Amino acid sequence: MVDVPVAAPTRLAEEERRAVSGAISRVVMDGPWILGPSVERFEDDFAAFLDINHVVGVGNGTDALAIALSALDLPPGAGVLVAANEGGYASTALRLCGLEPVVMDVDELTMAPTAATAAAAIRADVSAIVVTHLHGEAIDIRELDAWRSKQGLRLIEDCAQAHGARLSGSHVGRSGDAATFSFYPTKNLGAIGDAGAVAFHDVQLATRARAIREYGWGERFRVDFVSGRNSRLDPIHAAVLSARLPFLDDRNTRRRRIAARYEAVLAGGPTRLHGDTMTTVSHHAVVVSSTRDALKAHLARCGISTAIHYPFLVSEMPGLRIPRGVRSPVAATLRDSILTVPSFPEMSEEEIERVTASLEEWAHA
């Protein structure tokens, strides 16, 4: 029996596969192979999809965060609030920019920070906050956004797992000073390698980000902006992303429907599916169980692959140099309770049924 994988990014429906192949062929044959019309087209397409003024394509999701932070020109060494369970991605970008991660605990149900957890963590040197829309959840950040505005903090929304996620018809990422995206192959909108983007309402921030992604050039060969780097979105990835963007909403609907089947068989029991299947884009289908390890073993016996997103809090990662003594009790409990099960658009009906039946068997054991 072949295991059901957690993700399978090379599985594409035939129509989407043809669109991707054609996009790659056009770039290879016509060029250019650095920036150019393919990148500009995707930036325009994605900006229209998000209903945001400006999108800047970059090399990957980590660079998207770092370039967003650099464009905001925060004070050197400033503190930036991050969620304890963000996986280390935002904190890594902060360290790349010479900034200090300041850890917030999260809410038990949403797995996201709140105004209360942010207020409990803030200190005098904090200049910004990164909110991660984890697992594809469209987190309602209105109260948190109002709180950070009163504190005078800049807001970066990390939407790397939330392509297409909307609340009340509005795409996540529109509340902050910047929104960042990763197009890693397993993302809801995936490239065929590493790729990323930053979105802005403000033209000056977007102009600065465009310069920073290409050495800090104000004009060719002249460095005008500090924090410059080489992080250009490759045209092949841009063309692939433009080709795949029209399929995204339908693929997200498929993800939600799969997750809803899992939710139905777990309803009323001690094991639950995280999130709201009406607003999530189900980047991860995360099951929460006080007996997570036993559930993981049960699913393995059923031939179902699983993962843990994420097994460490940022305060437990020595390379991030978080001060000792930082405690995030809710995030710590969740860390030991979460399990990601397969939920991707190209799952076969047989695979979906296997996962659903195995979860139902567990729920009624």
C-alpha positions as CSV (number, residue, x, y, z in Angstrom):
1,M,0.0,0.0,0.0
2,V,1.5,3.4,-1.1
3,D,1.4,6.0,1.6
4,V,-0.8,9.1,1.1
5,P,1.6,12.0,0.9
6,V,1.2,15.2,2.9
7,A,1.8,17.2,-0.3
8,A,2.5,16.4,-3.9
9,P,3.3,19.6,-5.8
10,T,4.1,17.9,-9.1
11,R,0.6,16.5,-9.4
12,L,-1.2,19.0,-11.6
13,A,-4.5,18.6,-13.5
14,E,-3.9,18.4,-17.2
15,E,-5.2,21.9,-18.1
16,E,-3.0,23.5,-15.5
17,R,0.0,21.4,-16.5
18,R,-0.4,22.6,-20.1
19,A,-0.6,26.2,-19.0
20,V,2.6,25.8,-16.9
21,S,4.5,24.0,-19.7
22,G,3.5,26.7,-22.2
23,A,4.6,29.5,-19.9
24,I,8.0,27.9,-19.3
25,S,8.5,27.4,-23.0
26,R,7.7,31.0,-23.9
27,V,10.3,32.3,-21.4
28,V,13.0,29.9,-22.5
29,M,12.5,30.7,-26.2
30,D,11.8,34.4,-26.0
31,G,13.5,35.7,-22.8
32,P,14.6,37.8,-21.1
33,W,15.9,35.5,-18.4
34,I,16.3,38.2,-15.7
35,L,13.3,40.4,-14.8
36,G,11.4,41.8,-17.8
37,P,7.8,41.5,-19.0
38,S,7.1,38.1,-17.4
39,V,7.9,39.4,-14.0
40,E,6.0,42.7,-14.6
41,R,3.0,40.8,-15.8
42,F,2.9,38.6,-12.7
43,E,3.4,41.6,-10.4
44,D,0.4,43.3,-12.1
45,D,-1.7,40.1,-12.1
46,F,-1.1,39.4,-8.4
47,A,-1.7,43.0,-7.4
48,A,-5.0,42.9,-9.1
49,F,-5.9,39.6,-7.5
50,L,-5.0,41.0,-4.0
51,D,-6.6,44.4,-4.7
52,I,-3.3,46.0,-3.6
53,N,-1.5,48.8,-5.5
54,H,2.0,47.4,-5.9
55,V,3.6,43.9,-5.9
56,V,7.4,43.4,-6.0
57,G,8.6,40.0,-7.1
58,V,11.6,38.6,-5.2
59,G,13.7,35.5,-4.8
60,N,11.9,33.7,-2.0
61,G,9.6,34.2,1.0
62,T,12.4,34.9,3.5
63,D,13.7,37.6,1.2
64,A,10.2,39.0,0.9
65,L,10.1,39.5,4.7
66,A,13.6,40.9,4.8
67,I,13.0,43.3,1.9
68,A,9.7,44.4,3.5
69,L,11.4,45.1,6.8
70,S,14.3,47.0,5.0
71,A,11.8,49.1,3.0
72,L,10.1,50.1,6.2
73,D,13.5,51.5,7.4
74,L,13.0,50.4,11.1
75,P,15.6,51.7,13.6
76,P,18.7,49.5,13.8
77,G,18.4,46.8,16.5
78,A,14.7,47.5,17.0
79,G,12.4,44.9,18.4
80,V,9.7,43.3,16.3
81,L,6.8,41.3,17.7
82,V,6.5,37.8,16.2
83,A,4.2,34.8,17.1
84,A,5.8,32.1,19.1
85,N,4.7,29.5,16.6
86,E,5.6,31.2,13.4
87,G,8.2,28.6,12.5
88,G,11.2,30.8,12.6
89,Y,10.7,32.3,9.2
90,A,9.9,35.8,10.3
91,S,12.5,35.7,13.0
92,T,15.2,34.6,10.6
93,A,14.4,37.6,8.3
94,L,14.5,39.9,11.4
95,R,18.0,38.7,12.2
96,L,19.1,39.2,8.6
97,C,18.0,42.8,9.0
98,G,19.7,43.3,12.3
99,L,16.4,43.4,14.2
100,E,15.3,41.6,17.4
101,P,12.5,39.1,17.5
102,V,10.2,39.7,20.5
103,V,7.9,36.7,21.1
104,M,4.1,36.8,21.5
105,D,2.0,33.9,22.7
106,V,-1.1,33.0,20.7
107,D,-4.8,32.3,21.1
108,E,-5.7,28.7,21.6
109,L,-8.4,28.5,18.9
110,T,-6.9,30.7,16.2
111,M,-3.3,29.9,16.9
112,A,-2.6,33.5,16.2
113,P,-1.5,36.5,18.3
114,T,-4.1,38.9,19.6
115,A,-4.1,42.4,20.9
116,A,-3.8,41.0,24.4
117,T,-0.9,38.7,23.7
118,A,0.9,41.5,21.8
119,A,0.3,43.9,24.7
120,A,1.7,41.4,27.1
121,A,4.9,41.0,25.1
122,I,5.6,44.6,24.0
123,R,8.6,46.5,25.3
124,A,10.0,50.0,24.7
125,D,12.2,49.2,21.7
126,V,9.5,47.5,19.6
127,S,8.8,49.3,16.3
128,A,6.8,46.7,14.3
129,I,4.8,43.5,14.4
130,V,4.7,40.6,12.0
131,V,1.4,38.7,11.9
132,T,1.5,35.3,10.2
133,H,-1.7,33.9,8.6
134,L,-0.6,30.4,9.7
135,H,-1.9,27.3,7.9
136,G,-3.9,29.3,5.5
137,E,-6.2,30.8,8.0
138,A,-7.6,34.3,7.2
139,I,-6.9,35.7,10.7
140,D,-9.2,38.5,11.8
141,I,-6.7,41.1,12.9
142,R,-8.9,44.2,13.2
143,E,-8.5,44.5,17.0
144,L,-4.8,43.8,16.7
145,D,-4.4,46.3,13.9
146,A,-6.2,49.0,15.9
147,W,-4.0,48.2,18.9
148,R,-0.7,48.4,16.9
149,S,-1.9,51.7,15.3
150,K,-2.3,53.3,18.8
151,Q,1.2,52.0,19.7
152,G,2.7,53.5,16.5
153,L,3.9,50.1,15.2
154,R,4.4,49.2,11.6
155,L,2.6,46.0,10.5
156,I,3.8,43.3,8.2
157,E,1.3,40.5,7.3
158,D,3.1,37.3,6.4
159,C,0.7,35.7,3.9
160,A,3.1,32.9,2.8
161,Q,0.5,30.2,3.6
162,A,-2.6,32.2,2.7
163,H,-2.8,32.9,-1.0
164,G,-6.4,33.5,-1.8
165,A,-7.6,33.7,1.9
166,R,-10.3,36.3,2.4
167,L,-12.4,37.8,5.2
168,S,-15.6,39.6,4.2
169,G,-14.5,39.5,0.6
170,S,-11.1,41.2,1.3
171,H,-7.9,39.4,0.8
172,V,-5.6,39.1,3.8
173,G,-2.5,41.4,3.6
174,R,-4.4,44.6,2.9
175,S,-4.3,45.9,6.5
176,G,-0.6,46.4,7.0
177,D,2.2,48.4,5.7
178,A,3.4,45.4,3.7
179,A,2.3,41.9,2.9
180,T,4.7,39.1,2.1
181,F,4.3,35.9,0.1
182,S,6.3,32.7,-0.6
183,F,5.7,30.7,-3.7
184,Y,7.5,27.6,-2.5
185,P,6.2,24.7,-4.6
186,T,3.9,23.3,-1.9
187,K,2.2,26.7,-1.3
188,N,-1.4,27.2,-2.5
189,L,0.1,29.2,-5.4
190,G,3.4,27.5,-6.0
191,A,6.3,28.1,-8.4
192,I,8.6,25.4,-9.6
193,G,11.3,26.4,-7.1
194,D,11.8,29.3,-4.6
195,A,10.0,32.5,-5.3
196,G,8.4,35.3,-3.3
197,A,6.7,38.7,-3.4
198,V,6.0,41.8,-1.3
199,A,2.8,43.8,-1.6
200,F,2.4,47.5,-0.7
201,H,-0.3,50.2,-0.9
202,D,2.4,52.9,-0.7
203,V,4.3,53.6,-4.0
204,Q,7.4,54.9,-2.1
205,L,7.7,51.7,-0.2
206,A,7.3,49.7,-3.4
207,T,9.9,51.8,-5.1
208,R,12.4,51.3,-2.3
209,A,11.7,47.5,-2.3
210,R,12.3,47.3,-6.0
211,A,15.7,49.0,-5.5
212,I,16.6,46.8,-2.5
213,R,15.9,43.5,-4.4
214,E,18.5,44.5,-7.1
215,Y,21.6,45.6,-5.1
216,G,20.0,48.8,-3.9
217,W,20.3,50.4,-7.3
218,G,18.5,53.7,-7.8
219,E,19.7,53.6,-11.4
220,R,21.7,50.8,-13.0
221,F,25.1,50.2,-11.4
222,R,24.6,53.0,-8.7
223,V,23.7,51.9,-5.2
224,D,21.4,54.4,-3.7
225,F,19.6,52.4,-1.0
226,V,21.1,50.6,2.0
227,S,20.3,46.9,2.6
228,G,20.5,46.1,-1.1
229,R,20.7,42.4,-2.1
230,N,20.3,40.3,-5.2
231,S,16.8,38.8,-4.9
232,R,15.0,39.1,-8.2
233,L,12.0,36.9,-9.1
234,D,13.1,34.7,-12.0
235,P,11.0,35.1,-15.2
236,I,10.3,31.4,-15.4
237,H,8.8,31.4,-12.0
238,A,6.9,34.6,-12.7
239,A,5.4,33.1,-15.9
240,V,4.5,29.9,-14.1
241,L,2.8,31.9,-11.3
242,S,0.8,33.9,-13.8
243,A,-0.3,30.7,-15.6
244,R,-1.4,29.1,-12.3
245,L,-3.1,32.2,-10.7
246,P,-6.4,31.7,-12.6
247,F,-6.7,28.2,-11.1
248,L,-6.0,29.3,-7.5
249,D,-9.5,30.0,-6.2
250,D,-10.9,26.7,-7.5
251,R,-7.9,24.8,-6.0
252,N,-8.5,26.5,-2.6
253,T,-12.2,25.5,-2.8
254,R,-11.1,21.9,-3.3
255,R,-8.8,22.2,-0.3
256,R,-11.6,23.5,1.9
257,R,-13.9,20.7,0.8
258,I,-11.4,18.0,1.7
259,A,-10.8,19.7,5.1
260,A,-14.6,19.9,5.6
261,R,-14.9,16.1,5.3
262,Y,-12.3,15.6,8.0
263,E,-14.0,18.1,10.2
264,A,-17.3,16.3,9.8
265,V,-16.0,12.9,11.1
266,L,-14.2,14.6,14.0
267,A,-17.1,16.8,15.1
268,G,-18.1,16.5,18.7
269,G,-15.0,14.5,19.8
270,P,-11.9,15.5,21.7
271,T,-9.8,15.6,18.4
272,R,-10.7,18.6,16.3
273,L,-9.7,20.1,13.0
274,H,-8.2,23.6,13.4
275,G,-9.7,26.6,11.7
276,D,-12.8,27.7,9.9
277,T,-13.4,25.8,6.7
278,M,-15.4,28.8,5.4
279,T,-12.5,31.3,5.6
280,T,-9.4,29.2,5.5
281,V,-7.6,28.2,2.3
282,S,-6.4,25.0,4.1
283,H,-2.7,25.3,3.2
284,H,-2.3,22.8,6.1
285,A,-5.1,20.6,7.4
286,V,-4.1,20.6,11.1
287,V,-5.7,18.2,13.5
288,V,-5.4,19.1,17.2
289,S,-5.3,16.2,19.7
290,S,-4.1,15.8,23.2
291,T,-2.8,12.3,22.1
292,R,-1.1,13.6,19.0
293,D,1.7,11.0,18.9
294,A,-0.7,8.1,19.2
295,L,-2.8,9.6,16.4
296,K,0.3,10.0,14.3
297,A,1.2,6.3,14.8
298,H,-2.4,5.3,14.0
299,L,-2.3,7.2,10.7
300,A,1.1,5.8,9.8
301,R,-0.3,2.2,10.2
302,C,-3.1,3.3,7.8
303,G,-0.5,4.4,5.3
304,I,-1.1,8.1,5.7
305,S,1.9,10.5,5.9
306,T,1.7,13.4,8.4
307,A,3.9,16.3,9.5
308,I,4.1,18.8,12.4
309,H,4.0,22.4,11.5
310,Y,5.9,23.3,13.6
311,P,7.8,21.1,16.2
312,F,9.7,24.1,17.8
313,L,8.7,27.5,19.1
314,V,11.0,30.3,18.0
315,S,12.2,30.6,21.6
316,E,13.5,27.0,21.3
317,M,15.7,27.7,18.3
318,P,19.2,28.6,19.5
319,G,20.2,30.3,16.2
320,L,17.6,33.0,16.7
321,R,19.1,34.0,20.0
322,I,15.8,34.6,21.9
323,P,16.6,35.5,25.5
324,R,16.2,32.6,27.9
325,G,13.1,32.6,30.1
326,V,10.6,33.6,27.3
327,R,7.5,31.6,27.9
328,S,4.5,31.0,25.6
329,P,2.3,28.5,27.4
330,V,-0.5,28.4,24.9
331,A,1.8,28.0,21.9
332,A,3.7,25.3,23.8
333,T,0.6,23.3,24.4
334,L,-0.4,23.6,20.8
335,R,3.1,22.5,19.6
336,D,2.6,19.2,21.3
337,S,-1.0,18.7,20.0
338,I,-0.9,19.6,16.3
339,L,-0.6,17.2,13.4
340,T,-0.9,18.0,9.7
341,V,-2.7,15.5,7.6
342,P,-2.9,15.3,3.8
343,S,-5.1,17.9,2.1
344,F,-4.1,19.1,-1.3
345,P,-6.2,19.7,-4.4
346,E,-4.9,16.8,-6.5
347,M,-5.6,14.1,-3.9
348,S,-7.6,11.2,-5.4
349,E,-11.0,10.3,-4.1
350,E,-9.5,7.0,-2.8
351,E,-6.8,9.0,-0.9
352,I,-9.3,11.4,0.6
353,E,-11.5,8.5,1.7
354,R,-8.6,6.7,3.3
355,V,-7.7,9.8,5.4
356,T,-11.3,10.4,6.3
357,A,-12.0,6.8,7.3
358,S,-8.8,6.7,9.4
359,L,-9.7,9.8,11.2
360,E,-13.2,8.6,11.8
361,E,-11.9,5.3,13.1
362,W,-9.7,7.2,15.5
363,A,-12.5,9.5,16.6
364,H,-14.8,6.6,17.5
365,A,-12.2,4.2,19.0
